[in-house]
Amino acid sequence: MTSNLGTVPPSLVGKVITPSDRRYQMFRSTYTTVGHPAVVVLPENASDVAAALQLARETGLQVAVRSGGHGLSGSGTNNDGLVIDLRSLNQIEVIDRHTGLVRIGAGARWAQVAEALAPHGLAVSSGDHGNVGVGGIATGGGVGWLVRQYGLTIDHVRAIEVVLPDGTAVRADAETNPELFWVMRGAGGGAGIALSFEIEAMELRNVGYAQLVAPVDPAGNTLRRWADVIARSPRELSTAVMLSSQGSATAAVITAVVTSDNPSVIRDTLEPLFGIGDVMARQAHIVPYTELVPRFHLHANSGQMPSSTTNGLLTGLTPDAARALVTAATAPNPAFIQLRSLGGATQDPAPSDMAFAHRHQDILAVASTFPPNERTTLAAAWKPVAPHIDGAYINFESTRDEAAFTRAYPGETGTRVTDLWNQYDPDGILRPAPPAQGHLHAMS
């Protein structure tokens, strides 16, 4: 145990991991970032979380909060600080099958959630990988395989159990602590630590699933045709696109999910996608939702995929924006570009309903780069895309500065978020050092 920790509270004995602990290598990092924290705390309840926060205050250690999953931003670890790892808070419970209300611990991962809800014929649209943690998505947004049918994960959160920075455990819902409830849905990491969520799941067992590959021209016309198809498609269709470039050839690898188990509905919904170009398609399958976020996705996170990531929301896909995305993916030092279809149910809530205000955009574009020089490469690759961006999603942003905050929380939303962070966390204990207006800490 490092000397600057002082006396560990009795409730945390056996739940504290330091660099001398043989378990340290398993708990120090996220999927994208190798961390060197002074201590990792593994709380099992609200009292443990409060004790961990008090330990951080007494030692002056910077706090990072980790819900156990991928965490593209890398904010779930730090150097020389204190990490609160919520993986033990992973309970999943069906509260009311009739209404679909479920309670999910912040430390659960979406493969576990899908598996637990499947026998009840329920599902929650979540991340697109089974290893993604619940806590970060359910406080930051949540763009998953069912997003156009279901909306964002936060759109269906009905209550949250929160430990505030002062150690107080509270419930936040529409009637109890409504301002906290507002900020925890989209900007929760700066106001408190979520322990569990009550979420309305949707009725779902099986889905239509297909993968398509289409060549992409330098002008981005294939991407524009994809965007046009999505804009006209029923909500049942959600897609994700990866741009793959090899030499002079670029392809769009499209994953399509239809929230139906009716073969004719699936066929009719997918058919327009076949017209976006010279499409090579695998046969569509009807699969259980659990196959989209399967248990085999679960793995330890050891910094095995170091990367830097940025993103932007797009309202439509103009010719210039489409061309810029292809340029970013095919530059001499390219970025890995992914596109997610939005629209549909994501546009149902009003922008003021919660701290995620982006309700008119149609597409989420995500760019990642890898060592060496990943930050420099990312900045250069993203430069032609940046002028076309209309907001951003905080969970896919590695740089947590004032500009990133403004993209994620524009205008009055940003003012309200900042005011509430200052109200609930006046000492900035949940924000990265050095404390600065607009800096964000979010769970991974």
C-alpha positions in Angstrom: 0.0 0.0 0.0 1.4 3.4 -1.0 2.3 5.6 1.9 0.2 8.6 0.8 -3.0 6.7 1.3 -2.9 6.9 5.1 -5.4 4.8 6.9 -7.8 3.0 4.6 -11.4 3.1 6.0 -12.5 -0.2 7.6 -15.3 -0.6 5.1 -12.8 -0.6 2.3 -10.4 -3.2 3.7 -9.9 -5.9 1.0 -11.4 -3.6 -1.6 -8.3 -1.5 -2.3 -5.8 -2.4 -4.9 -2.4 -0.6 -5.1 0.6 -1.2 -7.4 2.1 -3.7 -5.0 -1.0 -5.9 -5.3 -0.8 -8.8 -7.7 -4.3 -7.9 -9.0 -3.1 -4.4 -10.0 -2.4 -5.4 -13.7 -6.0 -6.5 -14.1 -7.5 -3.3 -12.7 -5.2 -0.4 -13.8 -6.3 0.2 -17.4 -9.3 0.6 -19.7 -9.6 -0.9 -23.1 -8.0 2.1 -24.8 -5.7 3.5 -22.1 -3.0 2.1 -19.9 -3.3 3.7 -16.5 -1.0 4.0 -13.5 -3.3 4.9 -10.7 -2.1 5.1 -7.1 -5.1 3.1 -6.0 -8.1 1.3 -7.3 -11.2 0.9 -5.1 -13.7 -1.8 -5.7 -16.9 -0.7 -3.9 -19.8 -3.1 -3.3 -22.4 -0.6 -2.2 -23.2 3.1 -1.7 -21.3 3.3 1.6 -18.2 2.0 -0.1 -18.4 4.6 -2.8 -18.8 7.3 -0.2 -15.8 6.0 1.6 -13.8 6.0 -1.6 -14.7 9.6 -2.3 -13.7 10.6 1.3 -10.4 8.8 0.8 -9.8 10.9 -2.4 -10.6 14.1 -0.5 -8.2 13.2 2.3 -5.4 12.2 0.0 -6.0 14.8 -2.7 -6.0 12.1 -5.3 -7.7 12.8 -8.6 -10.8 10.6 -9.1 -11.7 8.5 -12.2 -14.8 6.4 -12.3 -15.1 3.2 -14.3 -18.2 1.1 -14.9 -16.1 -1.8 -16.2 -16.5 -1.6 -20.0 -14.7 -0.4 -23.1 -14.6 3.3 -22.5 -13.3 4.8 -25.7 -12.5 8.1 -24.0 -10.0 6.5 -21.6 -11.4 8.5 -18.7 -12.0 5.4 -16.6 -8.4 5.4 -15.4 -5.7 8.0 -14.6 -2.1 8.3 -13.5 -1.3 8.7 -9.8 -4.9 9.1 -8.9 -7.8 7.1 -7.4 -10.0 4.9 -9.6 -13.5 3.9 -8.4 -14.2 0.7 -10.3 -17.9 -0.2 -10.1 -17.8 -3.7 -11.6 -19.1 -5.4 -8.5 -22.3 -3.3 -8.7 -23.6 -5.5 -11.6 -27.0 -6.7 -10.4 -29.8 -7.0 -13.0 -33.4 -7.3 -12.0 -36.8 -7.2 -13.7 -39.0 -5.0 -11.5 -42.2 -5.1 -13.6 -42.4 -7.4 -16.6 -45.7 -5.8 -17.7 -44.2 -2.3 -18.1 -40.7 -3.6 -18.9 -39.1 -1.8 -16.0 -35.8 -3.2 -15.0 -33.0 -2.3 -12.5 -29.4 -2.5 -13.8 -26.3 -1.9 -11.8 -23.8 0.6 -13.3 -21.0 -2.0 -13.2 -22.9 -4.5 -15.4 -21.9 -5.0 -19.1 -24.3 -5.1 -21.9 -23.7 -8.8 -22.7 -24.8 -9.6 -19.2 -27.8 -7.3 -19.5 -29.0 -8.8 -22.8 -28.5 -12.4 -21.4 -30.5 -11.6 -18.2 -33.4 -9.9 -20.0 -33.7 -12.4 -22.9 -35.8 -15.0 -20.9 -38.3 -12.2 -20.2 -38.5 -11.2 -23.9 -37.0 -7.8 -23.1 -34.0 -5.7 -24.4 -32.4 -2.4 -23.8 -30.7 -0.6 -26.8 -27.2 -0.3 -25.6 -23.7 -0.1 -27.0 -22.7 -2.2 -30.0 -20.3 -4.5 -28.1 -21.1 -6.8 -25.2 -18.2 -5.6 -23.2 -19.4 -2.0 -23.0 -20.3 -1.0 -19.4 -23.7 0.2 -18.4 -22.7 3.2 -16.3 -21.1 5.3 -19.0 -23.8 4.8 -21.6 -26.6 5.3 -19.1 -25.2 8.7 -18.0 -23.8 9.8 -21.3 -26.2 8.8 -24.1 -26.3 5.3 -25.5 -26.2 4.7 -29.3 -26.8 1.0 -29.9 -28.1 -1.5 -32.4 -31.7 -0.6 -31.8 -31.2 3.2 -31.6 -33.7 4.3 -34.3 -36.5 2.1 -32.8 -35.7 2.6 -29.2 -33.8 5.9 -29.0 -30.9 6.5 -26.7 -30.4 4.4 -23.6 -30.9 7.6 -21.4 -34.3 8.2 -23.1 -35.7 5.3 -21.1 -34.0 5.8 -17.8 -36.7 6.4 -15.2 -34.7 6.6 -12.0 -31.0 6.6 -10.9 -29.4 5.8 -7.6 -26.6 8.3 -7.1 -23.8 8.9 -4.7 -23.1 12.7 -4.7 -19.5 14.0 -4.4 -20.1 14.7 -0.7 -20.9 11.0 -0.1 -24.7 11.4 0.2 -26.7 8.6 -1.5 -29.9 9.9 -3.2 -32.5 8.8 -5.7 -33.1 10.9 -8.8 -36.2 10.7 -10.9 -38.8 13.1 -12.4 -40.3 13.9 -9.0 -37.3 13.4 -6.6 -34.3 15.6 -7.3 -35.5 16.4 -10.8 -32.5 18.7 -11.6 -30.1 15.9 -10.7 -32.1 13.6 -12.8 -31.9 16.0 -15.7 -28.1 16.3 -15.6 -27.4 12.6 -14.9 -29.0 11.8 -18.3 -26.3 13.1 -20.6 -23.8 14.7 -18.3 -23.9 12.6 -15.2 -20.2 12.1 -14.7 -19.7 15.7 -13.4 -22.5 15.6 -10.9 -22.4 12.2 -9.1 -21.6 8.5 -9.3 -24.5 6.4 -10.6 -24.8 3.1 -8.9 -27.9 1.7 -10.6 -30.6 2.7 -13.1 -34.3 1.9 -13.5 -34.8 1.6 -17.3 -37.9 0.8 -19.4 -36.9 -2.1 -21.7 -38.6 -2.9 -24.9 -40.4 -6.1 -25.9 -37.9 -7.9 -28.1 -36.5 -11.4 -28.7 -35.3 -11.7 -32.2 -34.0 -9.3 -34.8 -33.1 -9.3 -38.5 -29.4 -9.0 -39.0 -27.3 -8.5 -42.2 -23.9 -7.3 -43.3 -23.4 -5.6 -46.6 -20.2 -4.4 -48.4 -20.3 -1.6 -51.0 -17.5 0.2 -52.8 -17.1 3.9 -51.8 -16.2 6.5 -54.4 -13.9 9.4 -53.5 -16.8 11.9 -53.8 -18.8 10.0 -51.1 -21.8 9.3 -53.3 -22.2 5.9 -51.8 -22.4 7.4 -48.4 -24.9 9.9 -49.4 -27.1 7.2 -50.9 -26.8 5.3 -47.6 -27.9 8.4 -45.7 -30.8 9.0 -48.0 -32.0 5.4 -47.6 -31.8 5.7 -43.8 -33.7 9.0 -43.8 -36.6 7.3 -45.6 -36.5 4.0 -43.7 -38.8 2.9 -41.0 -37.6 3.2 -37.4 -37.1 -0.6 -37.3 -33.8 -0.2 -39.3 -30.6 0.9 -37.6 -27.2 0.7 -39.3 -23.5 1.1 -38.6 -20.9 1.8 -41.3 -17.2 1.2 -41.2 -15.0 2.7 -43.9 -12.3 0.3 -44.9 -9.5 1.5 -47.2 -6.9 -0.7 -48.8 -4.7 0.9 -51.4 -6.9 2.8 -53.8 -10.0 0.8 -52.9 -12.4 2.0 -50.2 -15.4 0.0 -49.0 -18.3 0.6 -46.7 -18.9 -2.3 -44.4 -22.5 -1.9 -43.3 -24.2 -3.8 -40.4 -28.0 -3.5 -40.5 -30.4 -4.5 -37.7 -34.1 -4.7 -38.1 -36.2 -4.9 -35.0 -38.6 -7.5 -36.3 -38.6 -11.3 -36.7 -41.0 -11.2 -39.7 -39.0 -12.3 -42.8 -41.1 -10.1 -45.2 -40.6 -7.0 -43.0 -36.9 -7.7 -42.7 -36.6 -8.2 -46.5 -38.6 -5.1 -47.4 -36.7 -2.9 -44.9 -33.3 -4.0 -46.1 -34.1 -3.9 -49.8 -33.4 -0.2 -50.3 -29.9 -0.6 -48.9 -29.0 -2.9 -51.8 -29.5 0.0 -54.2 -26.8 2.3 -52.7 -24.1 0.8 -55.0 -22.5 -2.4 -56.2 -23.5 -4.2 -52.9 -22.2 -7.5 -51.9 -24.5 -8.9 -49.2 -24.6 -11.8 -47.0 -28.0 -13.4 -46.5 -30.0 -11.7 -43.8 -30.6 -13.8 -40.7 -33.1 -13.8 -37.9 -31.1 -14.0 -34.7 -31.7 -13.5 -30.9 -30.8 -10.0 -29.8 -28.2 -11.5 -27.5 -26.1 -12.4 -30.6 -25.5 -8.7 -31.2 -23.9 -8.2 -27.8 -22.8 -11.8 -27.0 -21.1 -13.1 -23.8 -17.9 -13.9 -25.7 -17.4 -10.2 -26.0 -16.6 -10.0 -22.3 -12.9 -9.6 -21.7 -10.4 -7.9 -19.4 -9.4 -4.4 -20.2 -5.6 -4.0 -20.3 -5.0 -1.0 -22.6 -4.9 -3.5 -25.5 -6.3 -1.1 -28.0 -4.5 2.3 -27.5 -6.2 5.0 -29.5 -7.5 8.5 -29.6 -11.1 9.2 -30.7 -13.2 12.2 -31.7 -16.7 12.4 -33.2 -19.3 14.7 -34.6 -23.0 14.7 -35.2 -24.3 15.5 -38.7 -27.6 16.9 -39.8 -28.0 15.2 -43.2 -25.0 14.3 -45.3 -24.0 17.1 -47.8 -21.7 16.4 -50.7 -18.9 18.2 -49.0 -19.4 16.3 -45.7 -19.5 13.0 -47.5 -16.3 13.8 -49.4 -14.6 14.9 -46.2 -15.4 11.6 -44.5 -13.9 9.6 -47.3 -10.9 11.9 -47.3 -10.3 11.3 -43.6 -10.5 7.5 -44.1 -8.2 7.5 -47.1 -5.5 10.1 -46.2 -1.9 9.0 -46.2 -2.3 8.9 -42.4 -5.9 7.9 -42.2 -8.4 7.7 -39.4 -10.7 4.7 -38.8 -14.1 6.1 -39.6 -17.4 4.7 -38.3 -20.9 6.1 -39.0 -24.0 5.4 -37.0 -27.5 6.1 -38.2 -29.6 8.2 -35.8 -33.0 9.8 -36.4 -36.2 7.9 -35.7 -36.8 7.6 -31.9 -33.7 9.6 -31.1 -35.6 12.7 -32.3 -38.7 12.2 -30.1 -37.5 13.9 -26.9 -37.3 17.7 -26.7 -33.7 19.1 -26.6 -34.4 20.5 -23.1 -35.7 17.2 -21.6 -32.2 16.1 -20.5 -28.6 17.1 -20.8 -28.2 15.3 -24.1 -29.7 18.1 -26.3 -28.9 16.7 -29.8 -32.3 15.7 -31.1 -32.4 16.8 -34.8 -29.2 15.2 -36.1 -29.3 12.1 -38.3 -25.7 10.6 -38.2 -22.9 10.1 -35.7 -19.5 10.0 -37.3 -16.6 8.6 -35.1 -12.9 8.8 -36.0 -10.1 6.9 -34.2 -6.4 6.8 -34.7 -3.7 4.5 -33.2 -0.1 4.8 -32.2 2.3 6.2 -33.1 1.4 9.9 -33.1 -2.3 9.1 -32.8 -3.4 12.6 -31.6 -1.5 14.4 -34.4 -2.9 12.0 -37.0 -6.4 12.4 -35.6 -6.3 16.2 -35.7 -5.1 16.1 -39.3 -7.6 13.5 -40.5 -10.5 15.2 -38.8 -9.7 18.7 -40.0 -11.7 18.4 -43.3 -14.7 16.9 -41.4 -14.8 19.4 -38.5 -16.6 22.3 -40.5 -19.6 20.0 -41.1 -20.1 18.9 -37.6 -23.3 19.9 -35.7 -22.6 18.8 -32.1 -20.9 15.8 -30.5 -21.4 12.8 -28.3 -19.2 13.1 -25.2 -18.6 9.3 -24.7 -16.6 9.1 -27.9 -14.3 12.0 -27.2 -10.7 11.5 -25.9 -10.0 15.2 -25.5 -11.9 16.7 -22.6 -11.3 20.5 -23.1 -13.6 23.5 -23.4 -14.1 23.0 -27.1 -15.2 19.4 -26.6 -17.6 20.4 -23.8 -19.1 23.1 -26.0 -19.7 20.6 -28.9 -21.3 18.1 -26.5 -23.3 20.7 -24.5 -24.1 23.7 -26.7 -25.7 27.0 -25.6 -28.2 26.9 -22.7 -27.6 23.2 -22.2 -23.9 23.9 -21.4 -24.8 26.7 -19.0 -27.3 24.5 -17.2 -24.8 21.5 -17.0 -22.0 23.8 -15.7 -24.3 25.3 -13.1 -25.5 21.9 -11.9 -22.0 20.5 -11.7 -21.0 23.4 -9.6 -24.0 22.9 -7.4 -23.5 19.2 -6.8 -19.7 19.1 -7.0 -18.4 22.5 -5.9 -14.9 21.2 -5.3 -14.7 19.6 -8.7 -13.7 16.2 -7.2 -15.2 14.3 -10.2 -13.5 16.5 -12.8 -9.9 15.9 -14.0 -7.1 18.0 -12.7 -6.4 20.8 -13.3 -10.0 21.9 -12.6 -11.4 24.0 -15.4 -14.8 25.3 -16.5 -16.3 22.8 -18.8 -13.9 19.9 -18.2 -15.8 16.6 -18.1 -15.4 13.4 -16.3 -17.5 10.6 -17.6 -17.6 6.9 -16.8 -16.3 4.5 -19.3 
